[in-house]
Amino acid sequence: ELQLAIRLTSEDSEEQNIEQLPAFAWLPLRSYGFRFIVQADWAVPSSREAILADSALNQALRYALPSLFCSVTERLANLALMCSDQSSRDRQLRRLYNLIPLPQETAEFFKHTPDGILMSLREHKFILVQRRDRQDDTLINHYLAAPQHVIRAELPGGVPAFLEDSVKADMEKLLNKRGMFLEDGVMPERQ
């Protein structure tokens, strides 16, 4: 059985520097670059220093990781959305977004796992967006959307990735036909 452990709160005021945590086979092994704990009954050598890459069991567990991570991400995003305090909601979502492993962050046995996670996340609702109410244009509703519905993979040729505020105002509805907009200030900046 594969399990994830995610620290929901932090004493750190700097949410962008979430430490990398070790993988566990009931006891800690070593870090593979994740900012959450991956626990399973991994096949390990007698030294317990790493996960055996050749083990069919380990490969099956690794294959299940993107799906499990996406399910947990969606549940945690829904919990954050239910926060009545906007600041708490945004803090929880920033922390969640910082847990998503990026390519080049993981090592060895899990080197390609972030690619699988990012591909799977495209279909899961965890991005905070806002939409104006259809009956009352002054009301803004917040909800979660899948990245494939709110983020363009790339801009058409010749359009700069950064748009001036005056251009954004005119083009915003054209760029997003569904009328959804990313919540400003929630997405973290990671390098």
C-alpha positions as a printed Julia matrix, in Angstrom:
191×3 Matrix{Float64}:
   0.0    0.0     0.0
   1.27   3.44   -0.99
   0.68   6.38    1.38
   1.51  10.07    1.33
   2.09  12.25    4.38
   1.79  15.99    3.9
   2.47  18.59    6.57
  -0.57  20.86    6.52
   0.83  23.57    8.75
   4.22  25.13    9.11
   5.97  27.33   11.61
   7.93  28.77    8.7
   6.65  32.08    7.47
   8.37  31.38    4.15
   6.14  28.82    2.43
   8.37  28.61   -0.65
  11.14  26.79    1.21
   9.41  23.56    2.14
  12.13  21.04    2.88
  12.58  17.84    0.93
  11.57  14.8     2.95
  12.73  11.18    2.88
  10.85   8.26    1.44
   9.83   5.7     4.05
   9.68   1.93    4.16
   8.27   2.07    7.7
  11.55   3.76    8.66
  13.15   6.67    6.81
  15.28   5.84    3.78
  16.64   8.87    1.96
  15.23  11.9     0.2
  14.33  11.62   -3.46
  13.36  15.29   -3.73
   9.69  15.25   -2.71
   8.31  17.81   -0.26
   5.98  15.18    1.17
   6.59  11.74    2.59
   6.1    8.71    0.35
   5.51   5.63    2.53
   5.23   2.09    1.19
   6.51  -1.4     1.84
   9.34  -0.74   -0.65
  11.84  -3.46   -1.43
  15.14  -2.1    -0.1
  18.68  -3.5     0.23
  19.9   -4.67    3.61
  21.61  -1.29    4.13
  18.16   0.41    3.85
  19.77   3.33    2.07
  17.67   3.36   -1.12
  14.69   1.89   -2.93
  15.56  -1.0    -5.24
  14.89   0.23   -8.77
  14.74  -3.27  -10.3
  11.92  -4.48   -8.05
   8.62  -5.03   -9.88
   6.76  -4.16   -6.67
   8.61  -0.85   -6.36
   7.92  -0.01   -9.99
   4.2   -0.71   -9.51
   4.11   1.48   -6.41
   5.94   4.28   -8.25
   3.46   3.99  -11.12
   0.57   4.55   -8.65
   2.14   7.69   -7.13
   0.84  10.3    -9.64
  -2.76   9.14   -9.25
  -2.56   9.15   -5.46
  -0.86  12.55   -5.37
  -3.56  14.02   -7.62
  -6.36  12.64   -5.44
  -4.75  14.07   -2.31
  -4.15  17.42   -4.05
  -7.79  17.68   -5.08
  -9.02  16.84   -1.55
  -6.68  19.35    0.09
  -7.66  22.05   -2.4
 -11.33  21.43   -1.59
 -10.58  21.73    2.13
  -8.78  25.03    1.51
 -11.7   26.32   -0.57
 -14.03  25.76    2.39
 -11.99  28.15    4.58
 -14.06  31.18    5.48
 -10.93  33.3     5.87
  -9.43  34.28    2.49
  -5.92  34.64    3.92
  -5.99  31.09    5.37
  -7.4   29.72    2.13
  -4.71  31.39    0.05
  -1.95  30.27    2.43
  -3.15  26.66    2.3
  -3.35  26.72   -1.48
   0.12  28.27   -1.85
   1.49  25.56    0.41
  -0.28  22.88   -1.61
   1.0   24.29   -4.91
   4.55  24.31   -3.51
   4.28  20.57   -2.8
   3.87  19.75   -6.48
   7.18  18.24   -7.62
   8.66  19.79  -10.72
  10.87  18.06  -13.29
  14.53  18.1   -12.25
  13.6   18.17   -8.53
  13.48  14.44   -7.95
  16.29  11.93   -8.18
  17.09   8.46   -9.44
  14.19   6.05   -8.97
  11.62   8.89   -9.0
  13.33  11.0   -11.69
  10.35  10.91  -14.09
   7.56  10.85  -11.5
   7.01  14.65  -11.58
   6.21  14.4   -15.3
   3.51  11.84  -14.54
   2.15  13.96  -11.69
   2.0   17.1   -13.83
   0.29  15.23  -16.68
  -2.3   13.78  -14.27
  -2.89  17.1   -12.5
  -4.09  18.7   -15.74
  -7.41  16.89  -15.29
  -7.88  17.5   -11.54
  -9.63  20.49  -10.01
  -7.17  22.24   -7.7
  -6.53  25.69   -9.22
  -8.42  28.5    -7.49
 -10.34  30.6    -9.99
 -13.02  33.22   -9.78
 -16.06  33.84  -11.92
 -18.55  36.66  -11.88
 -22.03  35.57  -10.92
 -24.32  35.33  -13.97
 -27.29  36.97  -12.22
 -25.38  39.56  -10.18
 -22.3   40.96  -11.92
 -21.01  42.43   -8.63
 -20.66  39.01   -6.98
 -17.53  36.94   -7.54
 -17.64  33.2    -6.85
 -14.51  31.2    -6.1
 -14.15  27.58   -7.06
 -11.59  25.05   -8.21
 -10.84  24.24  -11.83
  -8.59  21.83  -13.68
  -5.51  23.47  -15.22
  -6.51  22.29  -18.7
  -9.56  24.58  -18.44
  -7.85  27.76  -17.25
  -4.22  27.74  -18.3
  -3.02  28.01  -21.86
  -0.1   25.74  -22.62
   1.48  28.49  -24.7
   0.5   31.78  -26.22
   0.08  32.06  -29.99
   3.23  33.1   -31.85
   4.11  36.75  -31.51
   2.11  37.35  -28.31
   4.37  38.16  -25.35
   3.92  35.95  -22.28
   3.7   39.08  -20.11
   0.92  41.46  -21.05
   0.58  45.08  -19.91
  -2.41  45.73  -17.62
  -4.15  47.78  -20.31
  -3.79  44.92  -22.82
  -4.95  42.34  -20.26
  -8.14  44.28  -19.63
  -9.04  44.22  -23.33
  -7.88  40.67  -24.08
  -8.76  38.82  -20.88
 -12.16  37.61  -22.11
 -10.75  36.64  -25.48
  -7.92  34.63  -23.92
 -10.29  32.72  -21.68
 -13.58  31.91  -23.38
 -14.99  30.28  -20.25
 -14.89  33.54  -18.29
 -12.67  32.1   -15.55
  -9.7   33.93  -14.12
  -6.84  32.83  -11.92
  -7.03  34.27   -8.43
  -4.31  36.91   -8.18
  -1.57  36.29   -5.61
  -2.36  32.64   -4.86
  -0.01  30.9    -7.27
   3.49  30.69   -5.73
   6.63  31.74   -7.5
   9.1   28.85   -7.6
  12.39  28.52   -9.36
